[in-house]
């Protein structure tokens, strides 16, 4: 099997559980960091699947590597290569499919309950989940896409080490953020192991479904949690 390409955009937003899942499944991976000077591959068909991780940037920024990544995603869509987008990656997928990505009214930072739509319940085996969010933008649902999750503050929606690193390295940003969907660090870190355990269960279901498609018809998922 050709390797899975993982596009990582900063040191905090790592592949985490996804990388563990792919390794345990015996699937080779190639990690590329475009925002750190790595070259964005041109041929999507060189990979059995493509994963787009989070970023502190916006997909609307006029940055060279963002455009190169957008072009790669469009070629992957044309070639029916399975893709999985997390946060910024989900926004990248939406934009490549012709949907609008825009700022929300306020930041969405912390844990929140997300409702699972009827279309998403067979996959996630739940009617609601608790997910971790850290974003300022949202995206429209592209044509032919289905909404699987939605939340109160952002309609379209890790491991504990990543959450702790995020709170530590982005302490100044968190202190500046305000609004009804912003939680303080103490609340974010409260009961972290239990929250991560639930999120891992859901992520395993999504990742297992996605990896089962790597040698079959393309499957795309935009996941707006971290």
SERO-4910 file (N, C-alpha, C, O; in steps of 0.05 Angstrom, whole numbers):
BEGIN
 pado doro    nc1    nc2    nc3   cac1   cac2   cac3    cc1    cc2    cc3    oc1    oc2    oc3
  Unk    A     17    -24      0      0      0      0     18     25      0     38     26     14
  Unk    A     10     45    -15     24     70    -15     21     83     12      1     78     26
  Unk    A     40    100     21     38    112     47     15    133     49      5    142     29
  Unk    A      7    139     74    -12    160     79      4    186     84     23    186    100
  Unk    A     -3    207     70     10    233     74     -3    248     97    -28    251     97
  Unk    A     12    257    116      2    273    138     14    301    136     38    304    138
  Unk    A     -3    321    131      6    349    129      3    361    157    -20    368    165
  Unk    A     25    365    171     25    377    197     35    406    195     54    411    181
  Unk    A     22    424    210     27    453    205     40    466    229     50    489    225
  Unk    A     41    454    252     57    465    274     62    443    294     51    421    292
  Unk    A     80    448    313     89    427    331     68    419    352     69    396    362
  Unk    A     50    437    358     29    431    378      7    413    367     -1    394    380
  Unk    A     -2    418    343    -24    403    331    -13    379    316    -11    378    291
  Unk    A     -5    359    332      8    335    322    -13    313    314    -37    316    321
  Unk    A     -4    293    300    -23    272    292    -33    255    315    -54    242    313
  Unk    A    -19    254    337    -29    241    362    -40    213    358    -26    195    348
  Unk    A    -65    209    366    -78    183    365    -80    172    336    -78    148    332
  Unk    A    -83    190    317    -85    181    289    -59    167    281    -61    146    268
  Unk    A    -36    178    287    -11    165    280     -8    138    294      1    119    282
  Unk    A    -17    137    319    -16    111    333    -34     91    319    -26     67    316
  Unk    A    -57     99    310    -76     82    297    -64     71    270    -65     47    265
  Unk    A    -52     89    255    -41     81    229    -17     62    233    -14     43    218
  Unk    A     -1     68    253     23     51    259     14     23    267     25      3    257
  Unk    A     -6     21    285    -16     -5    294    -29    -20    271    -29    -45    272
  Unk    A    -40     -6    252    -52    -19    229    -31    -27    208    -39    -39    187
  Unk    A     -6    -21    212     15    -28    193     16    -10    169     25    -19    148
  Unk    A      5     14    171      3     32    148     26     52    149     29     67    169
  Unk    A     43     53    129     65     72    128     54    101    126     34    106    114
  Unk    A     69    119    137     61    148    137     85    165    128    108    157    132
  Unk    A     79    188    117     99    208    111     89    234    122     68    244    113
  Unk    A    103    246    140     95    271    152    110    294    138    134    295    137
  Unk    A     95    314    129    105    337    115     96    362    130     72    363    137
  Unk    A    113    381    135    106    405    150    110    430    132    132    442    132
  Unk    A     90    437    116     93    459     97     99    486    109    114    502     98
  Unk    A     88    491    133     93    517    146    121    519    158    129    540    169
  Unk    A    136    497    157    164    496    167    184    492    144    207    485    148
  Unk    A    174    497    119    192    496     96    192    471     80    206    469     59
  Unk    A    177    450     88    175    426     73    160    431     47    141    447     46
  Unk    A    168    417     26    155    419      0    128    404      0    128    381      9
  Unk    A    107    416     -9     81    403    -12     82    384    -36     86    394    -58
  Unk    A     77    358    -33     78    340    -56     58    349    -78     38    361    -72
  Unk    A     65    343   -102     48    351   -125     27    330   -132      4    336   -137
  Unk    A     36    304   -131     18    283   -141      3    270   -117     15    256   -101
  Unk    A    -23    275   -117    -40    263    -96    -41    233    -99    -44    219    -79
  Unk    A    -39    223   -123    -41    194   -128    -17    178   -118    -17    154   -119
  Unk    A      4    192   -108     27    178    -96     20    167    -69     36    153    -57
  Unk    A     -3    174    -58    -10    167    -31    -37    152    -30    -55    157    -46
  Unk    A    -40    134    -11    -65    119     -8    -86    136      6   -110    131      3
  Unk    A    -77    156     21    -95    175     34    -80    199     43    -55    199     44
  Unk    A    -94    221     48    -82    246     56    -96    257     81   -121    258     82
  Unk    A    -81    264    101    -91    275    126    -82    304    128    -59    310    125
  Unk    A   -101    322    135    -95    351    137   -100    358    166   -123    357    176
  Unk    A    -79    366    181    -81    372    209    -87    402    213    -91    417    194
  Unk    A    -89    410    239    -96    437    246    -73    457    241    -50    449    236
  Unk    A    -80    483    244    -60    504    241    -70    529    254    -95    533    257
  Unk    A    -52    546    263    -60    572    274    -67    592    252    -76    614    258
  Unk    A    -62    585    227    -68    603    205    -97    598    195   -111    580    203
  Unk    A   -105    616    177   -131    613    163   -126    603    135   -107    611    122
  Unk    A   -144    587    124   -142    578     96   -145    601     77   -139    599     53
  Unk    A   -155    624     87   -160    647     70   -135    665     67   -135    684     52
  Unk    A   -114    659     82    -90    676     81    -75    672     55    -74    649     44
  Unk    A    -64    693     43    -50    691     18    -21    681     22     -2    696     18
  Unk    A    -18    657     30      8    645     36     14    623     16     -4    607      9
  Unk    A     39    622      6     46    603    -15     40    574     -9     28    561    -26
  Unk    A     48    565     14     43    536     20     14    530     23      5    507     18
  Unk    A     -3    549     32    -31    544     34    -43    540      6    -60    522      3
  Unk    A    -35    556    -13    -45    552    -40    -35    526    -52    -51    512    -66
  Unk    A    -10    519    -46      0    493    -56    -15    470    -45    -21    450    -58
  Unk    A    -21    472    -19    -36    450     -6    -65    449    -17    -76    427    -21
  Unk    A    -77    472    -22   -104    473    -33   -104    460    -61   -123    445    -67
  Unk    A    -84    465    -77    -82    452   -103    -79    422   -100    -91    407   -116
  Unk    A    -63    413    -81    -60    384    -76    -87    371    -69    -94    350    -79
  Unk    A   -102    385    -51   -128    374    -43   -147    372    -67   -162    353    -69
  Unk    A   -147    392    -84   -164    391   -108   -156    368   -126   -174    355   -138
  Unk    A   -130    363   -129   -122    340   -145   -130    314   -132   -137    295   -146
  Unk    A   -129    313   -105   -137    289    -91   -167    284    -95   -176    261    -97
  Unk    A   -183    305    -95   -212    302    -99   -217    291   -127   -234    274   -131
  Unk    A   -202    301   -147   -205    292   -174   -197    262   -177   -209    248   -193
  Unk    A   -176    254   -162   -166    227   -164   -180    208   -144   -174    184   -144
  Unk    A   -200    218   -129   -215    202   -110   -197    190    -88   -201    167    -80
  Unk    A   -177    205    -79   -159    197    -57   -173    203    -31   -181    226    -27
  Unk    A   -176    183    -13   -189    189     13   -174    210     29   -149    210     30
  Unk    A   -189    229     41   -177    250     57   -191    253     84   -214    247     87
  Unk    A   -176    263    103   -186    267    130   -175    294    139   -151    299    141
  Unk    A   -194    313    146   -186    340    154   -193    346    182   -216    342    191
  Unk    A   -174    355    198   -178    363    226   -176    394    227   -156    405    221
  Unk    A   -198    407    236   -198    436    241   -190    451    216   -206    452    197
  Unk    A   -166    463    215   -156    476    191   -158    458    167   -165    467    145
  Unk    A   -153    432    171   -155    413    149   -183    410    139   -188    406    115
  Unk    A   -203    410    158   -230    409    150   -238    434    134   -253    432    114
  Unk    A   -228    457    142   -233    482    127   -221    481    100   -232    490     80
  Unk    A   -197    469     98   -183    466     72   -200    448     53   -203    455     30
  Unk    A   -210    426     64   -227    409     48   -252    424     38   -260    422     15
  Unk    A   -265    438     57   -289    453     50   -284    473     28   -299    475      9
  Unk    A   -262    488     31   -256    509     10   -249    496    -17   -258    506    -37
  Unk    A   -235    474    -16   -228    460    -41   -253    450    -55   -253    447    -80
  Unk    A   -274    444    -40   -299    434    -51   -319    457    -58   -342    452    -64
  Unk    A   -309    482    -55   -326    505    -63   -342    518    -42   -358    536    -48
  Unk    A   -338    510    -17   -353    522      6   -338    546     17   -314    549     14
  Unk    A   -353    564     30   -341    588     42   -330    582     70   -343    569     86
  Unk    A   -306    593     76   -295    592    103   -294    620    113   -284    638    100
  Unk    A   -305    625    138   -307    652    148   -304    653    178   -306    633    192
  Unk    A   -299    677    188   -295    681    217   -322    677    231   -343    684    221
  Unk    A   -321    666    255   -344    665    272   -347    691    288   -329    708    286
  Unk    A   -369    694    302   -373    719    317   -354    722    341   -348    744    350
  Unk    A   -344    699    351   -326    699    374   -311    673    374   -318    654    360
  Unk    A   -289    672    390   -273    648    391   -288    625    404   -305    629    421
  Unk    A   -281    601    396   -292    576    408   -268    560    418   -255    546    403
  Unk    A   -263    563    445   -240    550    457   -249    535    482   -260    546    500
  Unk    A   -244    509    482   -250    492    505   -267    468    497   -271    462    474
  Unk    A   -278    455    518   -295    432    514   -324    440    510   -334    458    523
  Unk    A   -338    426    493   -366    431    489   -380    406    480   -368    388    467
  Unk    A   -406    404    486   -423    382    477   -431    386    448   -441    408    441
  Unk    A   -427    367    431   -435    368    403   -457    347    398   -455    325    408
  Unk    A   -477    355    384   -498    337    376   -490    321    351   -479    332    332
  Unk    A   -496    295    351   -491    278    328   -517    277    312   -538    270    322
  Unk    A   -514    283    286   -538    282    269   -546    253    263   -529    235    267
  Unk    A   -570    248    254   -578    221    247   -558    207    227   -554    183    229
  Unk    A   -547    223    209   -528    212    190   -502    203    203   -489    185    193
  Unk    A   -495    215    226   -470    209    239   -472    187    260   -452    177    269
  Unk    A   -496    180    269   -499    162    291   -490    133    285   -479    120    303
  Unk    A   -494    122    261   -483     96    255   -453     94    258   -442     74    265
  Unk    A   -439    116    251   -410    117    253   -401    122    281   -383    107    290
  Unk    A   -412    141    295   -402    149    322   -416    134    345   -406    135    368
  Unk    A   -438    121    339   -452    105    359   -459    121    384   -456    111    406
  Unk    A   -468    145    379   -475    163    401   -494    185    390   -494    190    366
  Unk    A   -509    198    408   -526    220    400   -513    247    406   -521    267    395
  Unk    A   -493    247    424   -478    271    429   -450    263    440   -447    241    452
  Unk    A   -430    280    436   -403    275    446   -392    301    457   -402    323    452
  Unk    A   -371    298    473   -356    322    483   -330    324    467   -315    305    466
  Unk    A   -326    347    454   -303    351    437   -287    375    446   -299    394    458
  Unk    A   -261    376    439   -245    399    446   -242    417    421   -236    407    399
  Unk    A   -247    443    425   -246    462    403   -226    484    409   -222    492    432
  Unk    A   -213    494    388   -196    518    390   -195    531    363   -177    526    347
  Unk    A   -215    547    357   -216    559    330   -232    585    330   -247    591    348
  Unk    A   -228    600    308   -240    626    305   -257    627    279   -269    647    273
  Unk    A   -256    605    264   -270    605    238   -288    580    236   -285    561    251
  Unk    A   -307    582    217   -324    559    211   -327    557    181   -316    574    166
  Unk    A   -341    537    171   -343    533    143   -371    524    135   -385    511    152
  Unk    A   -379    530    111   -405    520    100   -402    490     95   -380    480     91
  Unk    A   -424    476     94   -424    448     85   -423    448     55   -441    459     42
  Unk    A   -402    435     43   -400    435     14   -423    419      1   -436    403     15
  Unk    A   -428    424    -24   -447    408    -39   -439    378    -38   -415    372    -40
  Unk    A   -458    361    -35   -455    332    -34   -443    322     -7   -439    298     -4
  Unk    A   -437    341     11   -427    333     38   -450    330     57   -472    340     53
  Unk    A   -445    315     79   -465    311    100   -454    321    127   -432    315    134
  Unk    A   -471    335    141   -463    344    168   -467    321    188   -488    309    189
  Unk    A   -446    314    203   -447    293    222   -449    303    251   -460    290    268
  Unk    A   -438    328    256   -438    339    283   -445    369    281   -441    382    260
  Unk    A   -456    379    303   -460    408    304   -460    416    334   -467    401    351
  Unk    A   -451    441    338   -450    452    365   -465    478    368   -474    489    348
  Unk    A   -467    488    392   -482    512    397   -468    537    386   -481    555    375
  Unk    A   -441    537    388   -427    562    381   -414    560    353   -407    581    342
  Unk    A   -410    536    343   -398    533    317   -412    509    304   -409    487    313
  Unk    A   -426    514    283   -445    494    272   -430    469    263   -440    447    268
  Unk    A   -408    472    250   -395    448    239   -369    442    255   -350    457    257
  Unk    A   -371    422    264   -349    413    282   -327    396    267   -308    387    280
  Unk    A   -145    268    407   -122    282    418   -112    268    443   -122    249    456
  Unk    A    -96    276    445    -89    264    471    -84    286    491    -82    310    484
  Unk    A    -82    279    517    -82    300    538    -56    316    537    -56    339    545
  Unk    A    -34    304    527     -9    319    524    -11    342    505      0    363    509
  Unk    A    -26    338    483    -30    359    463    -47    381    475    -40    405    471
  Unk    A    -68    375    490    -84    396    503    -68    412    523    -70    436    523
  Unk    A    -52    398    539    -35    412    559    -15    431    545    -11    453    554
  Unk    A     -2    421    524     17    437    509      4    461    497     15    483    497
  Unk    A    -20    458    487    -35    479    474    -40    501    494    -36    525    489
  Unk    A    -50    494    518    -56    513    539    -31    528    548    -32    552    553
  Unk    A     -9    513    550     16    525    559     28    544    538     36    567    544
  Unk    A     31    534    513     44    550    492     27    573    482     37    592    470
  Unk    A      1    571    486    -17    592    476    -31    607    499    -53    617    497
  Unk    A    -17    609    522    -28    621    546    -35    651    541    -56    660    549
  Unk    A    -18    665    527    -24    694    521    -48    697    503    -65    714    508
  Unk    A    -50    680    483    -74    680    465    -99    674    481   -120    688    477
  Unk    A    -98    654    498   -121    647    514   -130    669    533   -153    673    537
  Unk    A   -110    684    544   -116    706    562   -130    729    547   -146    743    559
  Unk    A   -124    732    521   -136    754    506   -164    747    496   -180    764    489
  Unk    A   -170    721    494   -195    712    482   -219    716    501   -216    711    525
  Unk    A   -241    725    490   -265    729    506   -289    720    491   -289    718    466
  Unk    A   -310    714    506   -335    706    493   -348    683    507   -336    670    524
  Unk    A   -373    676    500   -388    655    514   -377    627    508   -385    608    522
  Unk    A   -360    624    488   -349    597    482   -320    595    488   -306    577    477
  Unk    A   -309    612    506   -281    611    514   -279    602    543   -292    614    561
  Unk    A   -264    580    548   -261    570    575   -233    577    585   -214    578    569
  Unk    A   -229    581    611   -203    586    623   -187    560    625   -199    538    624
  Unk    A   -160    562    627   -144    538    627   -152    517    649   -152    493    644
  Unk    A   -159    527    672   -166    509    694   -190    491    686   -191    468    693
  Unk    A   -210    503    673   -233    488    665   -227    469    641   -237    447    640
  Unk    A   -210    478    623   -202    461    601   -188    436    611   -192    414    601
  Unk    A   -170    439    631   -155    417    641   -169    400    662   -160    379    670
  Unk    A   -192    410    672   -207    395    692   -218    369    680   -230    368    658
  Unk    A   -214    347    694   -224    320    685   -213    313    658   -227    300    642
  Unk    A   -189    322    651   -178    318    624   -176    288    617   -184    281    595
  Unk    A   -166    271    634   -164    242    626   -190    230    618   -192    215    598
  Unk    A   -212    236    633   -238    225    627   -248    236    601   -259    221    585
  Unk    A   -245    262    596   -254    274    571   -239    262    547   -251    256    526
  Unk    A   -213    259    550   -197    249    528   -204    219    522   -204    211    499
  Unk    A   -211    204    543   -218    176    539   -243    174    521   -244    158    503
  Unk    A   -263    191    526   -287    191    510   -281    200    481   -291    188    462
  Unk    A   -264    221    478   -258    230    452   -242    209    436   -245    206    412
  Unk    A   -224    195    450   -209    174    437   -227    152    426   -222    141    404
  Unk    A   -248    145    441   -267    125    432   -280    132    406   -282    116    387
  Unk    A   -289    157    404   -302    167    380   -282    169    357   -287    161    334
  Unk    A   -258    179    363   -237    182    342   -229    154    331   -225    152    307
  Unk    A   -228    134    348   -221    107    338   -241     97    318   -234     85    298
  Unk    A   -267    102    323   -288     94    304   -285    108    277   -287     96    256
  Unk    A   -280    135    279   -277    150    254   -252    141    239   -253    137    215
  Unk    A   -229    138    253   -204    130    240   -206    102    228   -196     97    207
  Unk    A   -220     84    242   -223     57    232   -239     57    206   -232     42    187
  Unk    A   -260     72    205   -276     74    181   -260     86    158   -261     76    136
  Unk    A   -245    107    165   -229    120    144   -207    102    132   -204     99    108
  Unk    A   -192     88    150   -171     71    140   -182     47    125   -168     36    108
  Unk    A   -207     39    130   -218     17    115   -223     24     86   -227      7     69
  Unk    A   -223     50     80   -228     60     53   -203     66     37   -204     74     14
  Unk    A   -180     61     49   -155     70     36   -149     55     10   -136     65     -8
  Unk    A   -159     31      7   -155     16    -18   -181     14    -34   -182      0    -54
  Unk    A   -202     28    -25   -227     28    -39   -235     56    -48   -218     73    -52
  Unk    A   -261     61    -52   -271     87    -61   -263    109    -42   -262    104    -17
  Unk    A   -257    132    -52   -248    155    -35   -269    163    -15   -293    161    -20
  Unk    A   -260    171      8   -278    180     30   -266    204     43   -243    203     50
  Unk    A   -282    225     46   -271    250     58   -286    257     83   -310    255     84
  Unk    A   -271    265    103   -283    273    128   -270    299    138   -245    301    138
  Unk    A   -286    318    146   -276    343    157   -284    342    187   -307    343    194
  Unk    A   -263    341    204   -267    339    233   -259    365    246   -236    372    245
  Unk    A   -278    378    259   -272    404    271   -267    403    301   -274    421    316
  Unk    A   -254    381    309   -244    379    337   -215    374    335   -204    368    314
  Unk    A   -201    375    358   -172    371    359   -165    346    375   -141    340    377
***
